Amino acid sequence: MTEISLELVPRSESSLRKELELVRRHLPLVQRINIPDILRFDMRSWQGCAIAGEYVSRTIPHLRAIDFNPDAPLPIIDQLCQENVEAVLIINGDPPQEMKHTYYRTSSLEMIRRLKRECPKLTIYAGIDPYRSGIKAEIDYLRAKQDAGADGFFTQPFFDLRLMEIFQGFLRNTTIYWGVSPVLTESSRSYWENKNHAIFPRDFAPTLEWNREFARKVLEFAHHHDDNVYFMPIKTDIIKYLHGII
């Protein structure tokens, strides 16, 4: 059965609770809330998940591998091993812009292995970035994450079903959450193309209508392949974007 996961940014407790209430009221088919770990906000991902757990049954904090010293005890092991935490998403993470934040050369592979060893009850998800390198190189990296202990994957946003089809051919019998994020301005499209090397189809338009229709198509794609969907509205009005679709 296709699971729908939604990313909410933990800007503050009040804003997070407001969005969670909207989700509970208007988007009852959302089964999981993802909380990214963003250093410019005071709330960390696992703290946001503690709040989100009051509204939905499944939450997943994002953990940046580079934030954790591989030679020191894991400072959040108690939070991660609580009964109400069943999964995490491990990403490498980008170095912080402000040097007041300490970071390490810990890789996502190292972090996956560590959590499998220190908190084996956790389901561990890792990331797939279809634009990071060539398709073969990304699939090889995915296999390395599986060997390290990853149980499934969340992808960076796709904007073209044809590229999804190519990746899906390599990912059968793998737990996948296909990422979808609305792009509503030309500057946002330029950001994705120039910074992240994303691929957009010829018929793309930075409109709410195009993005809603693409969201519908991705849901159909996921249902057809018995996969899952991961919506990342970022700065978009959640209800305008997803109401009537999920």
C-alpha positions as CSV (number, residue, x, y, z in Angstrom):
1,M,0.0,0.0,0.0
2,T,1.3,3.4,-0.9
3,E,2.3,5.6,2.0
4,I,2.2,9.4,1.8
5,S,4.8,11.3,3.7
6,L,4.9,15.1,4.1
7,E,7.9,17.3,5.0
8,L,7.3,20.2,7.4
9,V,10.0,22.7,8.3
10,P,10.3,23.3,12.1
11,R,10.7,27.1,12.0
12,S,9.1,27.3,15.5
13,E,6.8,25.2,17.7
14,S,3.8,27.5,17.0
15,S,4.2,27.4,13.2
16,L,4.9,23.6,13.2
17,R,1.7,23.0,15.3
18,K,-0.3,25.2,13.0
19,E,0.8,23.2,9.9
20,L,0.3,19.9,11.7
21,E,-3.3,20.9,12.6
22,L,-4.0,21.8,9.0
23,V,-2.6,18.4,7.9
24,R,-4.8,16.5,10.4
25,R,-7.9,18.4,9.4
26,H,-7.5,18.6,5.6
27,L,-5.0,15.9,4.6
28,P,-6.0,12.7,6.5
29,L,-4.2,10.4,4.1
30,V,-0.8,11.7,5.2
31,Q,0.6,8.9,7.2
32,R,4.1,10.2,8.0
33,I,5.7,13.6,8.8
34,N,9.3,14.2,7.8
35,I,11.2,16.9,9.8
36,P,14.4,18.2,8.3
37,D,17.3,19.3,10.5
38,I,18.0,23.0,9.6
39,L,20.7,24.7,11.6
40,R,19.4,28.2,11.3
41,F,16.3,27.2,13.3
42,D,16.5,26.5,17.0
43,M,14.3,23.3,16.8
44,R,16.2,20.2,15.8
45,S,14.6,17.5,13.7
46,W,14.1,15.0,16.6
47,Q,12.5,17.7,18.7
48,G,10.1,18.5,15.9
49,C,9.2,14.9,15.5
50,A,8.3,14.7,19.2
51,I,5.7,17.4,18.5
52,A,4.6,15.8,15.2
53,G,4.0,12.6,17.0
54,E,1.1,14.2,18.8
55,Y,-0.7,14.5,15.4
56,V,0.3,11.5,13.3
57,S,1.4,8.0,14.1
58,R,4.7,8.0,12.1
59,T,7.4,10.6,12.1
60,I,11.0,10.6,10.7
61,P,13.7,13.0,11.8
62,H,16.5,13.8,9.3
63,L,20.0,13.4,10.7
64,R,23.0,15.2,9.1
65,A,25.9,12.7,9.4
66,I,28.5,15.5,9.4
67,D,27.0,16.9,12.7
68,F,28.1,13.8,14.7
69,N,31.6,13.1,16.0
70,P,32.4,9.5,15.0
71,D,34.8,9.3,18.0
72,A,32.4,10.5,20.7
73,P,29.2,9.0,22.2
74,L,26.1,9.7,20.1
75,P,24.4,12.6,22.0
76,I,20.9,11.8,20.9
77,I,20.9,8.0,21.3
78,D,18.4,8.1,24.1
79,Q,15.9,10.2,22.0
80,L,16.3,7.9,19.0
81,C,15.9,4.7,21.0
82,Q,12.6,5.8,22.6
83,E,9.5,3.6,21.8
84,N,7.8,6.3,19.8
85,V,10.8,6.7,17.3
86,E,10.7,4.0,14.7
87,A,12.7,5.5,11.8
88,V,15.3,8.1,10.8
89,L,16.6,9.5,7.5
90,I,20.3,9.8,7.2
91,I,21.8,12.4,4.8
92,N,25.4,13.6,4.5
93,G,24.5,17.3,5.1
94,D,26.2,20.4,3.8
95,P,28.8,22.2,5.9
96,P,27.2,25.1,7.8
97,Q,27.6,28.6,6.5
98,E,28.4,29.9,10.0
99,M,31.5,28.4,11.5
100,K,30.0,28.5,15.0
101,H,28.6,25.1,14.2
102,T,31.1,22.3,14.5
103,Y,31.0,19.6,11.8
104,Y,32.9,16.4,11.1
105,R,33.9,14.3,8.1
106,T,31.4,11.6,9.0
107,S,29.8,10.1,5.9
108,S,26.2,8.8,5.6
109,L,27.6,5.3,5.3
110,E,29.4,5.6,8.6
111,M,26.3,7.0,10.3
112,I,24.1,4.3,8.9
113,R,26.5,1.6,10.2
114,R,26.7,3.3,13.6
115,L,22.9,3.5,14.1
116,K,22.5,-0.1,13.0
117,R,24.9,-1.0,15.7
118,E,23.8,1.3,18.5
119,C,20.1,1.3,17.9
120,P,19.2,-1.8,15.9
121,K,15.4,-1.4,16.2
122,L,15.4,1.7,14.1
123,T,14.4,1.6,10.4
124,I,17.0,3.6,8.6
125,Y,16.3,5.4,5.4
126,A,18.9,7.1,3.2
127,G,18.8,9.6,0.4
128,I,18.8,9.3,-3.4
129,D,19.9,12.3,-5.5
130,P,19.2,11.6,-9.1
131,Y,21.2,14.7,-10.1
132,R,24.3,14.2,-8.0
133,S,26.2,12.1,-10.6
134,G,25.5,9.7,-13.4
135,I,22.7,7.2,-12.9
136,K,25.0,4.2,-12.6
137,A,27.2,6.1,-10.0
138,E,24.0,6.9,-7.9
139,I,22.7,3.4,-8.1
140,D,26.2,2.1,-7.0
141,Y,26.1,4.5,-4.1
142,L,22.5,3.3,-3.2
143,R,23.8,-0.3,-3.1
144,A,26.6,0.8,-0.8
145,K,24.1,2.3,1.5
146,Q,22.1,-0.9,1.5
147,D,25.2,-2.8,2.3
148,A,25.8,-0.4,5.3
149,G,22.3,-1.2,6.6
150,A,19.8,1.2,4.9
151,D,16.3,-0.2,4.8
152,G,14.8,2.2,2.2
153,F,15.2,5.5,0.5
154,F,13.8,9.0,0.1
155,T,14.6,10.7,-3.1
156,Q,15.3,14.3,-3.9
157,P,12.5,15.9,-5.9
158,F,11.8,14.6,-9.3
159,F,10.1,16.8,-12.0
160,D,10.0,14.4,-14.9
161,L,8.2,11.1,-14.9
162,R,10.5,9.7,-17.6
163,L,13.5,10.0,-15.3
164,M,11.5,8.4,-12.5
165,E,10.8,5.5,-14.8
166,I,14.5,5.0,-15.4
167,F,15.4,4.9,-11.7
168,Q,12.4,2.8,-10.9
169,G,13.8,0.1,-13.2
170,F,16.8,-0.2,-10.9
171,L,14.8,0.0,-7.7
172,R,12.4,-2.8,-7.8
173,N,12.0,-4.7,-4.5
174,T,13.4,-1.6,-2.8
175,T,11.4,0.6,-0.4
176,I,11.2,4.0,-2.1
177,Y,9.6,7.4,-1.3
178,W,9.5,9.4,-4.5
179,G,10.2,13.1,-3.7
180,V,8.0,15.8,-5.2
181,S,8.3,19.5,-4.5
182,P,6.4,22.4,-6.2
183,V,8.4,24.9,-8.2
184,L,6.3,28.0,-8.7
185,T,8.7,30.7,-10.0
186,E,11.3,30.9,-12.7
187,S,13.9,31.8,-10.1
188,S,13.1,28.6,-8.2
189,R,13.4,26.6,-11.4
190,S,16.8,28.3,-12.1
191,Y,17.9,27.4,-8.6
192,W,17.1,23.7,-9.1
193,E,18.7,23.6,-12.5
194,N,21.9,25.5,-11.7
195,K,22.6,24.5,-8.1
196,N,21.2,21.0,-8.1
197,H,21.3,20.1,-11.8
198,A,17.7,19.1,-11.8
199,I,15.9,18.1,-15.0
200,F,12.6,19.6,-16.0
201,P,10.4,18.3,-18.9
202,R,9.7,20.5,-21.9
203,D,6.1,21.1,-20.8
204,F,7.0,22.3,-17.4
205,A,5.3,25.5,-16.2
206,P,6.0,27.2,-12.8
207,T,2.3,27.3,-11.9
208,L,0.2,25.7,-9.2
209,E,-1.9,23.9,-11.8
210,W,1.1,22.2,-13.4
211,N,2.6,21.2,-10.0
212,R,-0.8,19.8,-8.8
213,E,-1.2,17.8,-11.9
214,F,2.4,16.5,-11.6
215,A,1.7,15.5,-8.0
216,R,-1.4,13.5,-9.2
217,K,0.8,11.7,-11.8
218,V,3.4,10.8,-9.2
219,L,0.8,9.4,-6.9
220,E,-0.5,7.3,-9.8
221,F,3.0,6.2,-10.6
222,A,3.6,5.2,-7.0
223,H,0.4,3.3,-6.7
224,H,1.2,1.4,-9.9
225,H,4.6,0.4,-8.7
226,D,3.6,-0.2,-5.0
227,D,6.0,2.6,-3.9
228,N,5.5,5.6,-1.7
229,V,5.4,9.4,-2.1
230,Y,7.3,12.2,-0.2
231,F,5.8,15.7,-0.7
232,M,8.1,18.7,0.1
233,P,6.0,21.8,-0.1
234,I,8.7,24.0,1.4
235,K,7.3,27.6,1.2
236,T,4.1,26.6,-0.6
237,D,0.6,26.7,0.9
238,I,0.1,23.0,1.8
239,I,-3.7,23.0,1.4
240,K,-3.7,24.9,-1.9
241,Y,-1.1,22.5,-3.2
242,L,-2.4,19.1,-2.0
243,H,-6.1,19.5,-1.1
244,G,-8.2,17.3,-3.4
245,I,-5.1,15.2,-4.4
246,I,-4.5,13.4,-1.1
